[in-house]
């Protein structure tokens, strides 16, 4: 490797050129954390890793996600993949989308490929209309798994979830504190566990008269739900996803209303880029890093023969206040 390139790598990693050289040449005497810094610098700068530095995979892990058009799913996938790579495993990403392969077909393909385990992200386990028996069959085939977002007591496995009920209460309290009296909830279909929990939290905060509009988890779904809620006089709208919130902002503007001047909108996820929308979106942040790491740790324990508690590990969310919410105007 030429001296100029080595100097770039050392500077990027924050180490001496001598240390960078030792790592690049595969020599001992370098701390693991320092070695990782140098490898990360190589990747950031776009240099190919020398053959001697490429890890032999400890095995493949399947990751089944919904469509990647919602930025929260690629965010989860990236965190999970990084954690798996750090432990020596290779992630095999399988994406579901309308008209494509089903979850069962993807599982079959992964099992035939000999994966050591599977991570399910917002899969059929979260759909109360689906048959949980499919996961029992997977256990029978000796394929351990972990499930993210959507707890189902009929499925015997470790679950990782955000606190959806508390999230909805937190969003409502934020709008109430701003003086909003008529607040609506725009969420996806009622058959999904996270949706039901958000509705429960929302109704607990506002009572039986709470205004809930079920629709699709998309910009178009948020647009349609917000239209119905605006017709009912809502000045504050809590949404089940950031994409839905962007649809709600569009619906308000189409009516000549301003956000947040006339209508305040709260999203959910804190997807990448929502800090840069117009206006920047107030949202509930899912702890993606912590949840992804916990899911990988649980699965690797299962693979190692140390069964994890068949329970739900619930993570706290966080309200991130930006420009899409403001004080309610006097009536």
N, C-alpha and C positions, 0 to 999 in steps of 0.2 A: 504494500500500500504506500502511495506517495506521501511525502511529509505534509503537504498542504492539506490533503484529505484527513490525515491523522490529527492535524491541529484543529480542523473543523469539528471532528468527532469529540475530541477532548474538551473543546470549548463548550459544545452543546451539552455534554454530560457533566461539566463542572469538575473534571478531574485533570490530572497531569497527563502530558503526552506519553510519559513512560507507563502510566497505569493503563491508558487506552491501548497502548501497544501490547502490554501483557495480555489484556482481554482478547484483543484481535488475534493474537498468536496462540490463544488457548493455554496460556501458562498458569500455573497455580499461584497462590499467594495473594489473591484478590478477593475481597469480601463479596458475598453473594449479592448484596444490595448495590454495590459499586458496579459489579458485572452487569446487573440489570439496567443500570443507568446508561452504561456504554452501549448495550444492545438497543435500548430505546432511542438513543441518539442516532444510531445507524438507521433505524426505521424512520425517524422524523426527517432526517436529511435525505432519505430516499436511496441510501446505499444498500446494495444486496449483501446479506450476511455471508461471510466465507463458509464454505462447506463444513469446516471443522466446528463451527459454532451453531449449526442447525441441530435442534433437539430431535431425538427420535421420539415419536409420539407414544405415550403410555396407553393410548387407546382412543377410540372415537366415542363422542357423546352426542346424541341427537338433540336438537333444539327445534321444537315445533312452535311457530308463531302465527298469529293472524297476519293479514296483509300488511306490508311495510309502508303503505301510503300514510298511515298514522305515525308521526315521528316518535311516539313513545315506544313503539315496538322495536325499531332499530336501536333506540337508546338502550333498552333492556338487552337486546341481542349483543350489542357491543360490550356491555359490562360482563355479561355471562361468558362471552367468548374470551375476553381478557383474563378473567379469573380461571377459566379452564386451561388456557394456554400457560398461565403462570404455574399451574400444577402439572404441566406436561401432557395435557390431553388436547385432542383436536375436536373442535365443534363442527358438527354437520348441520347446517341451517336448512330447515324445511319450512316453506311459507305457504299458508293456506290463502286462497282467494276464491271469490265466487266463480264457479265453473271449473275450478282446478281440482287437484287431488284432495280427498277428504282426510280428516285426521287419522281415521283407521287405515287408509291406504298408505299414508306417510309412516305410520307406526310399523306397518307390515314391511315396508321397504327398509326402514332402519333396522328392524329386527333381523331381516335377511342379511343385512350388511354386517351384522355382528356387533352392533354398538354395545357399549358397556352400561349405558343408562340413557334416560331421556328426560329432558326438561320440557314441561308443558307450560306455555305462557298464554293465559286467557283462552284456554281450550274448552273442549266439551265438558270438562269437569265443572266449569262455571255455569253451564246451562242445565237448569233443573228439569228440562224436558228430555235430556239425553239419558242413555242407559249407563249407569256407573259400572256395570259388569265388565266392560271392556278393559278397565284398569286391573281388575282381579285376574283376568286372563293374562295380562302382561306380567303380573307377579308370577303366575304359573309357568311362564316361559323363562323365568329367571332374569328379567330385565327390570332393574330398579328404576324408580322415577321420582321426580319432585314436581309439585304443581304451584304455579304462581298466579295469583289473582282469581279468587273464586273458591271458597271453601265448600266442600260437599262431604257431610258426615258419612255418606254411604261409600266413600272411597278411602281405603286404608293406605294413607301415604302422608308424607310431610308436606304441609302447605305453607306458602309464604304470601302474606296479604298486607295491603295498606288498611288502615282503619277507616273504612268508607263511611260508617255512621258518624264518627267524630269529624270527618272531613266536611260532611254536609252541614253539621251543626256549626262548625267553624266559619263556613262561608256565609251562612244565614246570620250569625252573630255579627260578622263584619258589616253586612248590609244594614242590619238593625241599628248598629252603632252609628251608621251614617244617616240615620233618620228615615230609611225606607220602611214603608208599612205594608205595601203589597208586593210580595216576593214570590216568584215562580221558579219551579225546577224543571229543566229540560234534560231528560235522560233517555237511555236506550230501552230496548224491550224488557218487560217485567220478568221474563223467564231467567234472566241472568242474576246470579248471586250479588255481584257488586252493585247492580242497579237497585235491587230490593233493599240492600243495606243503606244506600244513599237515600232512598225514599224514606226508610225508617228514621234515619237521622234527621232528615228534613222535616218530617211530620212531628217528630218529638220536639223540635225547636219551635214550630209554628202552630201545632195543634191540628185538629181534624179538618179545618177549613183550608189547609195548605193546598196550593195550586200545583199539580204535577202533570206534566205533558210527556207521554212516552212516544218515542220516535226512533230513528236510526242513529247510530253513533257515526255521524259524518257532518260535514259542513252543511249539506242539504237538509239533514235531519234537524240540526240546530236552527237552521233558518225557518223551517216549518213550525217547529215547536215554539220558537220565540214569537212568531207571528200570532199564534193562538194565545200565548201568554200576554202579549201586548194588547190584544183585543180585550182581555180581561182587566186591563188597567195596571199591569205590573210595571213598576219602575226599577225593580231589581230582578235579575235573572241569574240563577245558579245553573251551571251546565255540567253534564256528566263527562265531558272531555274538552280539551282545548279546541279541537276541530269544530265541535258543536258551538263553542263560544264564538268562534270566528263567524259562523253562520248566523248567530244571534246578533252580532254587531252589524252584519250586512242587512238583516231584516229591519233593524231599527233605522238604519240610514235610508233604506228604501221608503220609509214612511216620513222622511224629513226630520227624524229625531237624531240628536247627537248622543254619542257615547264618550264620556260619561255624563254630559250635561243633563240630558233627559232620562237616560236609562243607564244603569250600572250593570256590568256583566262580569261574572266570575267563571273562570274555566276550571279544568281539573287535569292534572298531570305535570304541568310545567315542562311541556315538550321543548326541545331545542328550537330556538328562533322566536318563541312567543314574546320574548322580551323586546323584540324588534318589530312587532306588528304595529298597526296604527288603529287605535292607541296600543301601547304595550299592555299586555294582558295580565290583569290580576288573576291569580290562579292558586290552586291547591297543589303543592309539590309532592309527588310520590318520591320516596327515598330510593331511587333506582339503584344507586351504588350499593347501599346496604342490603337491599332485597336481593339483588343479583348475586352478591357475595354469599349471602345466607343460603340461597338456593343451591349454589354450587357446593358449598361446604356440606350441606345436608346430603346431597347426592353422592359426593365422594365418600362420606362416612358409610352410606349404604353399600356402595361398591366395595369398600374395604371390609365389609362384613360386620359393621357396627351399626345395627339398625337404629335409626333416629325415631324419636317419639312420634307416633301417628297422631299428630295434632296440628293446629294452625299457629304459626308464628306471626304475630300481628305487629306491624311497624307503624309508627306515628308519622302523620303527614304534617305539612307546614304551609301556612298561608303566606303567599308572596304578593304583597300589595304593589301594584303598578298603576298604570293610567286609565284602566277601563272601569274603575269605580270611583265615585265621588259623593259628596254630601247631597242628599235628596233635596230637590227644590221645594220650597213651601207650597202647600196645596192651595 
